Amino acid sequence: MNRVHEIAWWYWLASGVLLAAALAGTLGFVPLIALTLAQTLHYRLREGSVRAFPVQVRIGYLLWLLAGLLGPLGFFHWIQLAGTWAMVLVDYCPMARMLSLLPWNRRSPLTLRLVLRTFLRPPVRGSILDPA
């Protein structure tokens, strides 16, 4: 199925546009924060649990966004912009890959090999959890 038909793709596209506008100084971060909260709530209701991986990704995105509002961490937003557009353009989600390494999201031990495989693996359709 074409990703354009999926609501998640539209959420990430809108997030990328809003983040770029905020970084360009034409719009503040409030609309992006509101959109991120809305999609987090949407996925929480859809998935039924805050522990569901799509919800974790959106909470992680929100926390990264809020952290970037702290003066010395402003560069976080540029990293987030690159990650958001990677998700929109090629279906590569750095946030999902980072979160997949947390203890409650993996079954195997955390090793350098697992980290490298997680970040260097090409984009996948669906969830990055438990890659083949």
C-alpha positions as CSV (number, residue, x, y, z in Angstrom):
1,M,0.0,0.0,0.0
2,N,1.2,3.5,-0.8
3,R,2.2,5.4,2.4
4,V,0.3,8.5,1.2
5,H,-2.8,6.6,2.2
6,E,-1.6,6.1,5.8
7,I,-2.4,8.7,8.4
8,A,1.0,8.2,10.1
9,W,2.7,9.5,6.9
10,W,0.5,12.6,6.9
11,Y,1.3,13.2,10.6
12,W,5.0,13.0,9.9
13,L,4.7,15.2,6.8
14,A,2.8,17.9,8.8
15,S,5.4,17.6,11.6
16,G,8.3,18.0,9.2
17,V,6.7,21.1,7.7
18,L,5.8,22.6,11.1
19,L,9.3,21.9,12.4
20,A,11.0,23.4,9.4
21,A,8.7,26.5,9.7
22,A,9.6,26.8,13.4
23,L,13.3,26.6,12.7
24,A,13.0,29.2,9.9
25,G,11.4,31.5,12.4
26,T,8.1,31.8,10.6
27,L,6.2,29.9,13.1
28,G,6.7,29.0,16.8
29,F,6.9,25.5,18.2
30,V,3.4,25.5,19.7
31,P,1.6,24.2,16.6
32,L,4.1,21.3,16.3
33,I,3.8,20.5,20.0
34,A,0.0,20.5,19.7
35,L,0.1,18.2,16.6
36,T,2.5,15.9,18.4
37,L,0.2,15.7,21.5
38,A,-2.8,15.1,19.2
39,Q,-1.1,12.3,17.3
40,T,0.2,10.8,20.6
41,L,-3.3,10.8,22.0
42,H,-4.7,9.4,18.7
43,Y,-2.2,6.5,18.8
44,R,-2.7,5.9,22.5
45,L,-6.5,5.5,21.9
46,R,-6.0,3.4,18.8
47,E,-3.3,1.1,20.3
48,G,-4.9,0.8,23.8
49,S,-1.7,1.3,25.7
50,V,1.0,3.8,26.3
51,R,3.5,0.9,26.0
52,A,2.5,0.3,22.4
53,F,5.5,1.0,20.2
54,P,3.8,3.6,18.0
55,V,2.8,5.5,21.2
56,Q,6.4,5.3,22.5
57,V,7.7,6.7,19.3
58,R,5.4,9.7,19.5
59,I,6.2,10.3,23.2
60,G,9.9,10.1,22.4
61,Y,9.4,12.6,19.6
62,L,7.6,15.0,21.9
63,L,10.3,14.7,24.6
64,W,13.1,15.3,22.1
65,L,11.1,18.3,20.8
66,L,10.7,19.7,24.3
67,A,14.3,19.1,25.2
68,G,15.3,21.1,22.2
69,L,13.5,24.1,23.6
70,L,16.2,24.3,26.4
71,G,18.8,26.7,25.3
72,P,21.9,24.6,24.9
73,L,19.9,21.7,23.4
74,G,18.5,23.7,20.5
75,F,20.6,21.6,18.0
76,F,18.2,18.7,18.9
77,H,15.6,20.3,16.6
78,W,18.0,20.1,13.6
79,I,18.6,16.4,14.3
80,Q,14.8,16.0,14.7
81,L,14.2,17.8,11.4
82,A,16.6,15.4,9.6
83,G,14.9,12.4,11.2
84,T,11.4,13.5,10.5
85,W,12.2,14.1,6.8
86,A,14.0,10.7,6.7
87,M,10.7,9.2,7.9
88,V,8.6,11.0,5.4
89,L,10.9,10.5,2.4
90,V,12.4,7.0,2.8
91,D,10.5,5.4,5.7
92,Y,13.6,5.5,8.0
93,C,12.7,6.4,11.6
94,P,15.7,7.2,13.8
95,M,13.5,7.6,16.9
96,A,11.9,4.2,16.4
97,R,15.4,2.7,16.0
98,M,16.6,4.3,19.2
99,L,13.6,3.2,21.2
100,S,13.9,-0.3,19.9
101,L,17.1,-0.6,21.8
102,L,15.5,0.1,25.2
103,P,15.3,-3.0,27.5
104,W,11.5,-3.3,27.3
105,N,11.5,-3.3,23.5
106,R,14.1,-5.9,22.8
107,R,14.6,-9.6,23.5
108,S,18.3,-9.9,22.9
109,P,21.2,-8.4,24.9
110,L,22.4,-4.9,24.0
111,T,25.6,-5.3,22.0
112,L,27.5,-3.2,19.6
113,R,26.5,-5.5,16.8
114,L,22.8,-5.0,17.7
115,V,23.2,-1.2,17.7
116,L,25.0,-1.2,14.4
117,R,22.4,-3.5,12.8
118,T,19.6,-1.4,14.2
119,F,20.9,1.9,12.7
120,L,22.5,0.6,9.5
121,R,19.7,-1.6,8.4
122,P,17.8,-0.2,5.4
123,P,14.3,1.2,6.0
124,V,11.6,-1.4,6.6
125,R,7.9,-1.4,6.2
126,G,6.1,-1.7,9.5
127,S,7.9,-2.0,12.8
128,I,11.6,-2.0,13.4
129,L,11.1,-4.1,16.5
130,D,12.7,-7.6,16.3
131,P,14.3,-7.2,12.9
132,A,15.0,-10.4,11.0
